Amino acid sequence: MANEILIYAEVTKSGYIHPVFFALAAKAQELSAKLGGAEVSALIITSGGKTELFKEGFEKCGFDKVYAVEGEKFENYNTEIFAAAAIDIIKEVQPEIFLIGATTQGRDLAPRISSSIHTGLTADCIELDINEKGQLAATRPTFGGKLMATILCKNKPQMATVRPGVFKPLEEDVVKNTQIIYKTPSVDVSPKVELLEFIKGVSEELNDIDSAEIIVAGGKGMKNAEGFKLLAELAKTLGGVVGASRGAVDMGLAEHNIQIGQTGKTVSPKLYIACGISGAIQHIVGMEASKRIIAINLDSEAPIFDVADIGYVGDAFEVIPQLIEKLKNPA
């Protein structure tokens, strides 16, 4: 019998399945083929009646089965309750591979599950493959992003978390007659933490880095708040969003939620404009999958030019206003 690949379907606070799940579904189809046709399944833990809402999405992503855990206790995410439910299902299903998106929730949930079932976990992966022995080969940055390490897990299930934005969703539907299997796991825990109130943080402007097609990113070279106002104006003109390097975030020029790189988000927009970003490997790993990269930097030797499709050696404070004017008045 073919082995099973199980993927965690995270239901967000807004009531939708996190996009990283669909990217993992696409990668799972590749892994399945290399494992001789392993079944691809999903695990969803949510409040009552939600699973049916996502059935069409499961079917179009090629899922053979969906293990659904529903109930009032799962309305709000709780590490202990969700982990207990997931562990119970994993022990019953015994998948060969278990994948989770490296979201805030995924990074909290995955290590608790792996430690409880005594298996390894490769976190924040940027590539997944099956080696010649049929093992999951999970690749992640190491030594501050200077090297890439491919890690094997000795125990089952082989677990990995994968950064959002690393893999692309399926370009064409892989339709299957997905079987939804409702489970009632044993969740005999008394949570030490209780959610009293959820207050959503709202930025002044919507800045959805994960799904943006155009990103205008700034680094330490943008120097001050005025520099990032320039980036915001350019992004608005192009219909894109603003991103930042870790250096800019450390300087207080931008919030962490728009940081791109090894310790931030991984993105793959159609157009990435890097302004005043030197191009350290820690930043490159977060944006090198962009379809087109334009770099603006004073230093002609900056590493960012090695990955850029178009490079302009110059002062971003002079170049960007001219670019904005040209975009607004092309004639």
N, C-alpha and C positions, 0 to 999 in steps of 0.2 A: 504493500500500500504506500502511496506517495506521502511524503512528509507534509506537514501543514505549516504555513506561514501565517501568523496571527498579527494583526495591526490594531493598535488602540485608536478608536474613533473618539477624539475629545470633543465633547459638546461644550461650546463656550458659554459664557454668562449671557451673551446676546441671543443664544438659542440656535446657533448654527454649528456645523461641524468644522473644526479648524482646517484651513486649506492644506496644511502640511499632511493631513491624512490622505488626501487625494494624490498628492505627490508620491507618498509612500506606496500607495496602491499601484501606481504606474511602475515604480521600481520593483515591487513585489512580483509583477508579471514577468519581468526579466529574470528575477531570481528563481521563480517557479519553473521556467523553461530549463534553466541550468540544473534544476533538481529533478528533472524528468517528469514535470507536470504536477508539482506539489499543489495542494489546495491552498487557495488564498482566502483567509477568513478575517473577520473584524470582530472586535469586542467593543460594545458600546454600553456605557453605564450612565443612566439618565433617569429623569423623573418619568412617571407613567405616561404612556401613549406617544412618546417622542419618536421611537424607532421607526414606526410606520411612515412618518413624515419624510424620512431619509431613504426609504426603500428604493426609489427609482435611482438615486445616486449610487447606492450599493450595487444595483444590478448593472449599471452602465460602466462601472469600474472593474467589472470582472470578478466580483466576490462570489465564492461558492457558498459560504455560510456567514451568517452574522449571529454572534452570541449576544443576546440582548438581556441586560440586567436593568430592570426598571423598578421604581418605587419612590415614595415620598422622601425617604432618607437620602436619596441620591439627587435631590433637587439642587443642592449646593455642594460644591466640591469640598471634600474633607479627606485629607491624606489617609487617615487610619481606616475610614469606612470604605473608600474607593480601593485602597490597597487590599483590604481583606476580601472584597468582592472579586477583584482581579486575580488574586492568588488562588482562590477557590476554583475559579474557572480554568486557570492555567494548569492546575494540578489534575483537573478532570480531562481536559482536552489534550494536554501534553504536546504542545506544538514544538516543532523543530526550531523555529525562529520566532521571536516576539519583538516587534518594532514599535517605537513610540516617538512622536514628534518632540523635539527638544524645545518645547514651549515652556512657559513658566510652570504650568501644571505638570507637563511631562517630566521636567527636570526634578520636580518634587516627588512625583509618583514612582518613577522608574527605579531609583536606588532602593527605595523601601521594598519594592517587589523583589528585586534581584537578591537583596540580602536575606529576605525571608525564605526564598526558595533555594538559596545557596547556589546561585549561578553568577557568572561574570556579567559585567555591563560595560560596553564601550560607549562613552558619552560624546555628544556633539560631533557625530560623524559627518563627513562630507562626501563619502563614497561607500557603497556596499557592493560586494561581489561574492561569487561562490568559487572557491579554489578547486584544485584538481582532486582533492579528497572529499569534496562535497560539503566543506565547512563554510560558514559565513565569514568572509574577510571584510572587516570593518575598518575604514581608514579615517583617521582624525589628525588634526595638527598637534604637534608636541614641541617641547623646548621653545616655548614662546612663539610658536608658529614657524620656526625656522626649518623644521623637518615634518614629514608626514609619516605617521606610524600606522601600519596595518596590523590589526590585532585579531587573534583567534580566541574563541571562548571554548574551554574544555568541557563545560557542563551544558545540559539542556534545560530549558530552551536557551539558545544563543540570543542574547539581548543586546539591543543597540538603540540609542536615541539619535535622531537625525535632525539637523538644523532646518528650520523653514527656509525655503528659497533655494535649497541645494538641488532638488530634483524637480523636473517639470511634470505636471499632470499629463494624463493620456491625451494625445492629439486626436485620436479616434476612439470611440466607445468600444469597450470589450464587453458585450452584453451577455449576461448569464442569468439563468433562472435561480436567483439567490434564495437560499433557504434561511429564514429567520427562526432561530431557536431561542426561545425564552428560557432563561435560567433564574433560579432562586437560590443564590449562593448563601452559605453560612457566614453571616456577618455578626459574630458575637463579640462586639467591641463596644467599649464605653469611651467615646472620644474625649481626649483631654482638652480639646479646643472646640469652641462653639462659635459659629458665625452669628454675630448680633446684627450687623448692618453692612451692606455693601455700598460703598460710595465710589462711583466711577470717576476716574480722573479724565478731565476733558481739556484737551489742548485748545489754544486759541483758534487754530485751524486744523482741519482734518489732515493728518500726515501719515497715510497708510503706506509705510515703507515696503511692507511685505509684498504687496500686489501692484506697486507703482510701475508704470511703463517708462517713466522718465524721472530720473533722480539727479538733482544738482547737489553735489556734496562738497563740503568745505573742510579744510584742515587748519592747522595752526597758522598757515600763511594768510588766512583771512583776518587774523590779528585781533579783531574786536567785534562788538555787537553790530556796528555799522557794516562790517564785512558780511555778516550773516543776513542782514537786511537786504543787501545786494543779491545774495543767493536766493532769498525768498522771492524777490521781485523777478529774477530770471526764471525761477521755477514756475511762478504764477503765469508768466508770459508764455512759457512752453506747455503749460498744463501738467506740470510735474510736481514733485514734492522735494523737500530739503532733507539731506542726509549729512552726516558728520563723521569725521575720523575720531579715534579715541583721544588724540592729542587735543582736538578742539573741545571735546567734552570735558577733558581734564582741566582745560583752561576756563571752563564755565561758559563757553560760547554757545553750547547746545545741550539739550537734554539727552540723557542716556538712551531714551526710547527711540532715538533716530541714529544711534551710533551703529556704524557698519564696520564689520571686521571680525576678527577671531573672538573678541569678548563682547561683540555686539550682534548685529543681524547679518545674515547672508542674503544677498539680493541678486536678481538676474533681470534687470529691466531691459527694454529695447535700447535705451540711451542712458549712459552714465557720464555725467560731466564732473570731473574731479578738479576742484579749484583750490590751489594752495595746499595740496596733499602731496607729500614727498613720495609715498608709495611703499612704505614698509610692508614686509610680507604679511604682518598681522592684519593689515588693511586689505591687501590684495586678495587674501583667501575669502574675504567677504563679498567681493564684487567682480572677480575675474570672469564670472560666467555671464556678465552683461554682453548683450549682442553688439553694441557699439560703445566704445569708450573714447571720450575726448578729455585731454588733460591740459590744464593751464597752470604753468609754474615758472617762477623766475629762474630756478636752477635747471640748466640744460642737462645736468647729469642725474636728475631725480629719477629714481627707479620706476616711478609711475609711467614714464614714457616708454618703458620696456613692454608694457601691456596695453598701451593706448593705440587706438587705430589712427587718431589724429592728435598731434601734440603741438602746443603753442607755447613758446618760451616768451614769457612776458608777465607784466604785473596784472593780476586779476582785477585790481581796483581800477585799472584803466581799460582792460579788455571787456569786462562784463557790462559796464554802462554802454559801451559801443555796440555790443552784441544785442542788448535789450532794445536800443534805439533802432537797430537794423531790423530786428524782428517785428517791432511795432510799425515801422515805416519802411517796408521793403523796397519801395521805389526810391 
